[in-house]
């Protein structure tokens, strides 16, 4: 028998039985009554208040509004700084959820990041960098949005400034690492902004942990983008630049089977670009050594059974 076919009397009997079991066996003196309007209004207010204080999306909106309000009041005082620290800590916890990370941008959160990174307190810079890392980590949509928000130049500036504490540089590098991981557009932007040289410079830092993070970061960037960068150089109109790019490519594919495979599988299809350049040089009767070098590279990149 379906639930909607059970007579009302049966449901009433079940309710009475349940009520008796919770009242020491005494039968309730009255039936269930509809709640009055005053109690209904109180209950609705209580539920709404509970939702405001527990719903993650509403909490994020509240925290972003708090920061926006403070940002419009000039340099934060000590009380406001403590409030910013507490709010950032809450946002870091919330943005571990990928859906909430997307919401952060939709409710105006990205416009706060530049302001926060430019605060004088090192702790605020560190927390903001950590928030950026949480937003970007393994989330391509957030990575793209962060690239468009002009936040990367500010993070790179923290790397190259000798005035910044080591901990600030570590956190900035962590944020950049999360922004570029698996995102070719972010890698291209980072390289275009000259970020590589600032990371290389940090290898001379006295902090071993920072140097270790720099090595890991550089490995990730080179692993993702070296062939793409060479491909861009090959497309340059400058003939000397093209020649140097070809020499570099020959060195890479001669020493790395992985690079040979990537020549055939990258989205940009570097092998095709290179073949076109080789044919052009043949047609224009370029130096035979250059053409021979091209042919050697192509031979190395032909998949073998």
N, C-alpha and C positions, 0 to 999 in steps of 0.2 A: 504494500500500500504506500503510495507516495505521500510526502509530508502534507501536501495541500488537500489530501483526501481524509486525513485523520480528523475526526470530529473535535469541535472546540472543547467539549466536556473532558476529553482525554487529556488535552494540554493543561486544562485547569486542574485536573486531578494530579498530574505530574508536578505542577508547580506547588500545590498544597503539600505533596509528599516531601519535596525538596525543602520547603519552608519549615515543615515539622522537624526535619532532621537537623536543622540549624537552630531550633528554638526549644530544644529539650523535649520534643515530642508534643508540644502544645500547638494546636491548630491556630493559625493566624485569625484574628478577629475580623479582619476586613480584606477585601480584595485589593489588588493593585490599583492605584489611582493615578490619573494623569497629573504630571507635575504642574504646579501653578506658574503663572507668568513671571512672578518675581524670582522664583527659584530657577526657572528656565533661563532668564536673562543672566542671573549670577553664574550659572553653569556655562553658558556660552562665553561669557567674559573670561572665566577661569580657563576654559579650553583654548581661547584665543591667546591669552597670556602665556599659557604653557607652550603653545606652538611658536610664539615669537621668541621664546627663550630656548627652544630645543631644535627647531627646524633649521638645518644647516644652511639652506639657501637664504632664509630670512636673517640668520645670524651674520652671514657674509655681507649681505646688503647693509646691515647695521654697522658692521665694522668699517666697511669702505666709506660710509657716510661720516663716521667719526673722524677718519683720517682726512677726508675732503674738507670738513669743517675746520679742522686745525690748520690745514694747508693754506686756508684763506685768511689766516690771522697773523701772518708774518712769522718771525723766528719763534719757535716753540719755547715756552718757559719750562722750568724743571717739572712741574706737575704735568704739563702737556707731554713732555718727553717720556715720562713714566707711562702715561696713557698710551702713547704711540707704541712703546715697547710691548705692553700687554696686548694691544690690538694686533700687532704684527705676529706675536706668538700664536694668537688664536687663528689668524689667517693662514699661517704656516701649517697648522694642524688641519684646517678645513680643505686646503688646496691639494692635499694628498689624494683627494677624490677627483678623478679626471673630469667628471661632469661639472663639478664646482670650479675647477680650474678654468673651464671655458666660460662659466658664468662671471668669473672675476673680471674678464675683459668686457663683457656685455654691460656691466653695471658701472663702468668707468674706472676700474681699478688700475689699468695700465698708465693712465695719466698721472698717477701718484708716484710711480716708481722712480722717475727722474728726480722729482722733488725729494724723495726719501734718500736716494743715494747721494744727494748733494748736502745732506745735513752734516753738521760739524762733528757730531758724536759718532765715534767709530762703531759703537754697538748698534746704532741704527743702520749704518751701512751694511754691517754683517748680517743683521736680521733681514734686511731688504734683499740682499744677494741670495740668502737662503730661501726667501719667498719666491724669487725668480726661478731658482733651481727647482723648487717644488712645482711651480706652474709649468715649467718646460719639460720636466723629466719624462721621457718616453711618450710625449704627447705632441704629435706633429702639428696639430691645429694651433696649439698654444705657442709652439716654437715659431711658426710662421707669423703669428700675431705679434710676438715679442720682437721679431726682426723688423716688423713694420712700425714698431712703437718708438724707434730711435733710442732704445735702451743700450744697445751693444756699444756704441761709442763711449758712453759714460762708464761702462764696466771696463773697457780697455783703458780709459784714462786712469782708473784706479790702479791698474796693473803697472802703468809706466811712471806713476808719480812716486818719487822718493819720500814724499811726506806721509804716505799711507803706512799704517802699521802692517806687519807681516800677516796678522790674522785677517785684516781687511783684504789683502791681496789674495790670500788663500780662498776666502769666500767668493771674491769676484771671479777667480779662476774656476771655482766649482760651478758658479752660475753659468759662465760661458761654456763650460764643458757640457752641461745639461742642455743648453740652447742649441749646440751644434750636433749633438749625438744623433746620427741617423738622418740629419736634415742637410741636404746638399746646398740649399739656398743659404742657410745660416753659415755654413763653412765658407761659401763664396764671399759672403758679406764680411766675415771675419778677416779673411785673407785680403780682401779689397781695402779694408781699413788699416792694413799694416799690422794686424794683431800678432802675427807670427814673431816678428822681431822683438816685441815686448816680452813674449813668453820665453824666447831664447835668452833674452837679457836676464830674466829671473833665474836662469840656471847658475848665475854667479852669486845668488843670494846665499846668506849664511845659514838659512833655515833648511834643514834636510827634508823636512816634510813638504815644504813648498817646492823644492827641487824635484822631489819624487812626483808630485802632482803635475809639474811642468812636463816631465818626461812622458807621463801617461797621456797628457793632453796632446802633446806634439805627435805622439804615435797615432792617436785617433785621427787627428787632422790629416796627417800625411797618408794614412791608410785609406781615408775616404776620398781625398781630393788631389793627390799628386798627379795622377794621370789626367784629371780634368784640367788642372792648371797648365800642364804641358800642352794639352789640346788647345787651350786658349792662346798660348804662345805661338803655336804652329799656325793659327789663323791670323796672326798679326801681319800687317803689310810690310813691316821692317824685315828685310832679307837677312840681316845679321841676327836678329832675334829668332827668326825661323831656323837658321843654321844651328844656333846654340840649343834651341829646343830639341832639334833632331839629335844632336850629340847627347843631350841629357836623356832623351827617350831610349837611345841605343844602350846607354849604360844601365838604365832601369830594367829593360826587358832582357838584357844579357845576363842579369844577375837574379832575376825573380820570375819563376814560373807563374806565380800568382798575377804578376803584372801582365804577362803574356795572355793569360786567360781573360783578365779584365779588359784588355784591348779589344776583345771580341764581344764582350758582354755588357759593357757600360752603356747607359742610356744614350750618351752622346756619340757612341760608336766611333771611338778614336781611330780605330783601324781604317774605317772608311775615309775619314778626314785625311789621314796620312797617305792613303792610296791616291787620293785626288791630288795632293801636293806633289807626290812622286811623279805622277803622270804629267802634271804641269811643268815640272822641272825638266822632264825629258823633252817635252814639246818645245820648251824654250832653250834647249841645248845648254843646260847648266853644267857646271863642273862635274866630270865623270865620278870623282871621288864622292861627291855628295849623293849622286844617284845610286852609287854602289852601296853607300851606307843605308840609304832608304830600302834598297832591296834586301839587305841583310836583316833589317828590322822586320820587314814583312815576312821573311822566311822564318824568323824566330817566333812570329806570332801566329803562324798557320798551325791550327790544332793537329796533333799527331794521334794516330790510333793507338 
